[in-house]
Amino acid sequence: MSRWKAAGIHLSASMLVFLVLLTIVMQLWYPGILFRIDGGWSGLSLVLAVHLVAGPLLTLIVFKSGKPGL
């Protein structure tokens, strides 16, 4: 597997986890206007930056094809 494919898989999995988290936060924990009042977008933008940008980027940099183990 190439490092680009590994980073793509990581990005896809991260997007899925982020969307599940977004759904839980917006529908169960802070429904309606409460999400905007409590500043939900500022917290989720930090999660978005770390989880969807830094994670796959680090995978792209560090991944080595043919390595015997994780």
Secondary structure, DSSP 8 states (H G I E B T S, - for coil): --HHHHHHHHHHHHHHHHHHHHHHIIIIISTTTHHHHTTHHHHHHHHHIIIIIIHHHHHHHH--TT-S--
